[in-house]
């Protein structure tokens, strides 16, 4: 007699078990050893494919497109975005410099472009040493990355040596932390590296907002991306000019109270695998919170004080004090901040007012 048993593991990774079958019609119990390898179920979608970005020579610094992404995210636990950079003439064909670059999704309700990922391009080369390129967790935006979705990519490339960009998304099937997400834009100063917030000088950029989190929110966090540019002086005691190099600690204040800190310090430039044996390029020195050829970190700050729900509070992004002496050029910070609210019941987005 032959006996076949089919089972499906409930968790990822290797699963082992033992099945005992008893019956009055057989003399001895039967023991069946079970083994299975549980794999994640992933839906993959291609977005941009070999899109060249440059300046001059018939190239543009940006491109937009509408792509059909996963139609239903109710059973999606996580969404990953992968960005691969190729060069037109081998590893020496890409732009010479480390440039500000980002990916945005269009929020149809407001018409605004939400920054879902930022990176700094590598010198001269692509990202082929990474199997799938740069990786971004974009789960916070999964309800915007559904069905027909308009995306925009941008590189601050001022040469006719284009970076050739491909982007795809993995939708990982699983149990979401909450059934409903809503995302609201707090700060949208992310057009490029200098059309943003001047640092160390007087400016009129509004970094203070009134925020109303819906009373029904079960989870709330801020999602911030920030990177600095410029070689303004005076330098710090270690010779670092601002804001590309100077280490700083900036704060999110809630109702004028310092609540979250963002340390703009080293993130491991020398260990970046893309810079291995790559010449030329100033790869190894640590910048303030970013590196050439790497993603710019996402800073998530969880609001655990549920008493803030249902009543407006004042949000302020406060830079560490420093005053430019006017030499060495200007310093800038490009910043995006979103407030993400979640609930297992229907939920409205947070309301942001100037």
VMD Tcl script that draws the C-alpha trace (Angstrom):
set ca {
  {0.00 0.00 0.00}
  {1.27 3.47 -0.87}
  {0.44 6.51 1.24}
  {0.97 10.08 0.09}
  {0.82 13.05 2.46}
  {0.80 16.66 1.34}
  {1.18 19.51 3.79}
  {1.92 23.23 3.64}
  {4.24 24.91 6.20}
  {2.64 27.84 8.02}
  {5.95 29.66 8.61}
  {8.94 30.50 6.44}
  {12.05 28.35 6.69}
  {12.47 24.64 7.32}
  {9.61 22.81 9.05}
  {9.78 19.32 10.55}
  {7.09 17.11 12.06}
  {5.85 13.58 12.57}
  {2.40 12.29 11.61}
  {0.96 9.17 13.32}
  {-1.85 7.37 11.48}
  {-3.97 4.89 13.42}
  {-6.83 2.71 12.17}
  {-8.69 -0.39 13.28}
  {-8.11 -1.75 9.79}
  {-4.30 -1.79 10.06}
  {-2.22 -3.85 12.43}
  {0.31 -1.18 13.40}
  {0.29 2.59 13.58}
  {2.00 4.29 10.67}
  {4.56 7.04 11.28}
  {5.25 9.58 8.55}
  {8.11 12.07 8.85}
  {7.21 15.47 7.46}
  {9.59 18.05 6.05}
  {8.93 21.25 4.16}
  {10.60 24.52 3.29}
  {8.20 27.44 3.67}
  {8.88 30.21 1.16}
  {7.53 33.74 1.09}
  {4.96 34.37 -1.59}
  {6.05 37.46 -3.48}
  {4.39 39.34 -6.34}
  {6.88 41.27 -8.47}
  {6.11 44.26 -10.69}
  {8.42 46.09 -13.06}
  {8.21 49.89 -13.18}
  {10.91 51.93 -14.94}
  {13.10 49.80 -17.18}
  {16.43 51.15 -18.50}
  {15.36 54.78 -18.17}
  {18.31 57.10 -18.91}
  {18.60 60.26 -16.77}
  {21.12 63.00 -17.54}
  {21.44 66.60 -18.68}
  {22.04 67.62 -22.28}
  {22.63 65.21 -25.11}
  {18.90 64.62 -25.39}
  {18.59 63.44 -21.77}
  {16.40 64.72 -18.95}
  {17.10 64.71 -15.22}
  {13.67 63.24 -14.47}
  {11.08 60.86 -15.88}
  {7.50 59.99 -14.98}
  {5.36 57.00 -15.83}
  {2.17 55.19 -14.89}
  {2.62 51.54 -13.94}
  {0.13 48.83 -13.03}
  {1.15 47.60 -9.58}
  {-0.45 45.07 -7.23}
  {-4.23 45.58 -7.30}
  {-5.05 44.66 -3.67}
  {-2.75 45.14 -0.67}
  {-5.12 43.82 2.01}
  {-2.98 40.68 2.36}
  {0.40 42.34 1.74}
  {2.72 42.47 4.74}
  {5.61 44.37 3.18}
  {6.51 46.23 -0.02}
  {10.12 46.52 -1.17}
  {11.43 48.70 -3.99}
  {14.65 47.85 -5.82}
  {16.59 50.35 -7.93}
  {19.36 49.28 -10.27}
  {21.78 51.72 -11.93}
  {23.47 50.69 -15.17}
  {25.97 52.65 -17.23}
  {25.87 53.14 -21.02}
  {29.56 52.33 -21.60}
  {30.46 49.90 -18.86}
  {31.52 50.95 -15.38}
  {33.11 54.20 -16.59}
  {30.05 55.48 -18.44}
  {27.92 56.90 -15.62}
  {27.96 60.42 -14.21}
  {31.25 61.36 -12.54}
  {29.82 62.66 -9.27}
  {27.80 61.68 -6.20}
  {24.39 63.21 -6.92}
  {21.16 63.70 -5.02}
  {18.45 61.39 -6.43}
  {14.99 60.23 -5.39}
  {11.82 58.33 -6.29}
  {8.33 59.74 -5.75}
  {4.76 58.53 -6.00}
  {1.88 60.82 -6.87}
  {-0.79 61.20 -4.21}
  {-3.93 61.50 -6.29}
  {-5.99 63.08 -3.52}
  {-3.66 66.08 -3.14}
  {-1.80 66.02 -6.46}
  {1.51 66.16 -4.56}
  {4.54 63.98 -5.14}
  {5.46 61.96 -2.04}
  {9.13 61.00 -1.70}
  {9.28 57.24 -1.10}
  {13.04 56.80 -1.42}
  {16.23 58.85 -1.72}
  {19.74 57.81 -2.59}
  {23.08 59.31 -3.57}
  {24.49 58.08 -6.87}
  {27.87 56.32 -6.99}
  {30.85 57.89 -8.74}
  {31.23 56.74 -12.36}
  {29.73 53.30 -11.85}
  {26.41 51.50 -11.39}
  {25.03 49.21 -8.71}
  {25.62 45.90 -10.49}
  {27.66 44.47 -7.59}
  {24.33 44.32 -5.71}
  {22.13 41.55 -7.09}
  {19.02 43.72 -7.20}
  {20.56 47.15 -6.69}
  {19.57 49.51 -3.90}
  {16.74 48.32 -1.63}
  {14.03 50.50 -0.07}
  {11.22 49.54 2.31}
  {8.18 51.46 1.01}
  {5.49 49.64 2.99}
  {4.28 52.93 4.50}
  {3.08 53.93 1.02}
  {1.52 50.61 0.00}
  {-1.98 52.04 -0.37}
  {-0.58 54.59 -2.85}
  {1.39 51.86 -4.66}
  {-1.76 50.03 -5.76}
  {-3.15 49.49 -9.26}
  {-2.31 52.21 -11.83}
  {0.37 54.26 -10.06}
  {2.22 57.35 -11.25}
  {5.91 57.42 -10.31}
  {8.63 59.99 -10.82}
  {12.40 59.45 -10.75}
  {14.99 62.22 -10.55}
  {18.79 62.54 -10.51}
  {20.57 65.87 -10.09}
  {22.89 64.91 -12.94}
  {24.39 67.89 -14.77}
  {26.29 65.89 -17.40}
  {25.44 64.09 -20.64}
  {26.69 60.86 -19.04}
  {23.38 59.28 -18.05}
  {22.58 56.86 -15.27}
  {20.27 54.15 -16.62}
  {17.60 53.37 -14.03}
  {15.42 50.30 -13.56}
  {12.93 49.93 -10.70}
  {10.85 46.96 -9.60}
  {8.66 46.21 -6.59}
  {8.19 43.10 -4.43}
  {4.82 42.72 -2.69}
  {5.35 40.17 0.11}
  {2.21 38.24 1.05}
  {1.52 38.00 4.77}
  {-0.49 39.42 7.64}
  {-0.28 43.23 7.74}
  {0.36 44.93 11.06}
  {-2.84 46.96 10.48}
  {-5.48 46.75 7.77}
  {-5.60 50.46 6.92}
  {-2.90 53.10 6.42}
  {-3.13 56.80 5.62}
  {-0.16 59.05 4.82}
  {-0.07 62.85 5.12}
  {2.71 65.17 4.01}
  {4.27 67.39 6.68}
  {7.43 68.69 4.94}
  {8.05 68.46 1.19}
  {11.44 70.13 0.73}
  {12.95 67.45 -1.50}
  {13.09 68.83 -5.05}
  {16.90 68.65 -5.17}
  {19.96 69.23 -2.99}
  {19.75 73.04 -2.84}
  {16.11 74.02 -3.48}
  {15.25 73.16 0.11}
  {16.21 74.56 3.55}
  {19.23 76.89 3.92}
  {21.31 76.06 7.00}
  {23.15 78.53 9.20}
  {21.46 81.63 7.76}
  {18.16 83.40 8.22}
  {15.43 81.99 5.97}
  {11.65 81.99 5.61}
  {11.07 78.26 5.08}
  {8.23 77.11 7.32}
  {9.33 74.12 9.42}
  {6.44 74.40 11.90}
  {3.04 72.78 11.27}
  {-0.18 72.04 13.10}
  {-1.05 68.33 13.01}
  {-4.33 66.65 13.90}
  {-4.08 62.87 14.25}
  {-7.47 61.14 13.90}
  {-8.92 59.86 17.15}
  {-9.27 56.35 15.69}
  {-5.53 55.96 14.96}
  {-4.08 52.84 16.60}
  {-0.50 53.50 15.45}
  {1.22 56.71 14.33}
  {4.75 57.50 13.25}
  {6.74 60.18 11.48}
  {8.79 59.11 8.47}
  {11.65 61.49 7.64}
  {14.41 61.51 5.03}
  {17.08 64.21 5.38}
  {20.46 64.84 3.75}
  {22.77 67.84 3.74}
  {24.75 69.53 0.99}
  {27.44 72.18 0.80}
  {30.89 73.03 2.18}
  {30.00 76.15 4.15}
  {32.19 77.46 6.95}
  {33.20 77.83 9.71}
  {34.21 74.19 9.87}
  {33.79 72.15 13.01}
  {36.82 71.47 15.20}
  {37.52 68.32 13.15}
  {37.62 70.35 9.93}
  {34.17 69.36 8.65}
  {32.21 72.01 6.70}
  {28.41 72.06 6.48}
  {26.08 70.51 5.64}
  {27.54 67.59 3.68}
  {30.19 66.78 6.27}
  {29.34 68.36 9.64}
  {27.85 65.96 12.18}
  {24.68 67.36 13.71}
  {21.75 66.32 15.89}
  {18.44 67.80 14.77}
  {15.16 67.50 16.65}
  {11.48 67.06 16.09}
  {9.64 69.11 18.69}
  {6.04 68.44 19.67}
  {4.35 71.37 21.38}
  {7.82 72.92 21.75}
  {9.21 69.87 23.57}
  {12.20 68.03 22.02}
  {10.69 64.61 21.35}
  {12.79 62.89 18.66}
  {16.44 63.30 17.66}
  {17.99 62.75 14.23}
  {21.75 62.27 14.39}
  {23.42 63.24 11.13}
  {26.57 61.20 11.56}
  {28.56 58.41 9.88}
  {26.64 55.48 8.39}
  {29.54 53.37 7.09}
  {30.80 54.81 3.80}
  {34.05 52.75 3.83}
  {32.09 49.47 4.02}
  {29.84 50.18 1.03}
  {30.39 47.22 -1.37}
  {29.83 49.45 -4.41}
  {33.03 51.39 -3.72}
  {35.24 48.28 -3.64}
  {38.20 48.89 -5.96}
  {36.32 51.67 -7.74}
  {38.38 54.61 -8.94}
  {38.14 57.54 -9.09}
  {35.85 58.93 -6.41}
  {36.00 60.15 -2.83}
  {34.20 57.06 -1.52}
  {35.49 56.31 1.95}
  {35.20 59.48 4.08}
  {32.00 59.46 6.13}
  {29.48 62.14 5.33}
  {26.81 63.43 7.70}
  {24.05 60.86 7.36}
  {24.63 59.64 3.79}
  {27.19 57.96 1.53}
  {27.86 57.85 -2.22}
  {26.18 54.84 -3.80}
  {23.85 54.17 -0.86}
  {20.27 54.83 0.15}
  {19.66 57.79 2.43}
  {18.30 56.35 5.70}
  {14.62 56.61 6.59}
  {14.15 57.88 10.15}
  {10.98 56.54 11.79}
  {9.71 58.04 15.04}
  {6.80 56.31 16.76}
  {4.29 58.49 18.57}
  {3.36 56.46 21.63}
  {1.45 59.22 23.43}
  {-2.11 58.35 22.38}
  {-3.39 61.46 24.17}
  {-2.24 63.41 21.10}
  {-4.99 61.74 19.05}
  {-7.98 63.91 18.26}
  {-6.47 67.28 19.22}
  {-4.12 69.49 17.17}
  {-0.49 69.77 18.25}
  {2.46 71.78 16.97}
  {5.20 69.98 15.02}
  {8.53 71.71 14.49}
  {11.69 70.46 12.79}
  {14.54 72.19 14.62}
  {18.10 72.23 13.25}
  {21.06 72.23 15.63}
  {22.31 75.78 16.07}
  {25.15 76.84 13.77}
  {25.84 80.12 11.98}
  {27.52 80.39 8.60}
  {30.24 83.00 8.19}
  {29.41 83.42 4.51}
  {32.58 81.74 3.26}
  {32.80 78.39 1.53}
  {29.43 78.70 -0.20}
  {26.03 77.82 1.21}
  {24.70 74.89 3.24}
  {21.35 73.17 2.66}
  {19.18 70.36 3.99}
  {16.71 68.52 1.77}
  {13.98 67.02 3.93}
  {10.71 65.14 3.61}
  {8.51 64.20 6.54}
  {5.24 62.25 6.49}
  {2.91 61.21 9.27}
  {1.61 57.66 8.84}
  {-1.51 56.62 10.75}
  {-2.76 53.03 10.94}
  {-5.86 51.25 12.18}
  {-7.76 48.00 11.78}
  {-10.90 50.04 11.19}
  {-11.46 52.71 8.56}
  {-9.32 55.76 9.23}
  {-8.96 59.30 7.95}
  {-5.56 60.83 7.18}
  {-3.93 63.23 9.61}
  {-4.71 66.88 8.90}
  {-1.71 69.18 8.36}
  {-1.99 72.96 8.51}
  {0.58 75.77 8.31}
}
mol new
graphics top color blue
foreach p $ca { graphics top sphere $p radius 0.5 }
foreach p [lrange $ca 0 end-1] q [lrange $ca 1 end] { graphics top cylinder $p $q radius 0.2 }
display resetview
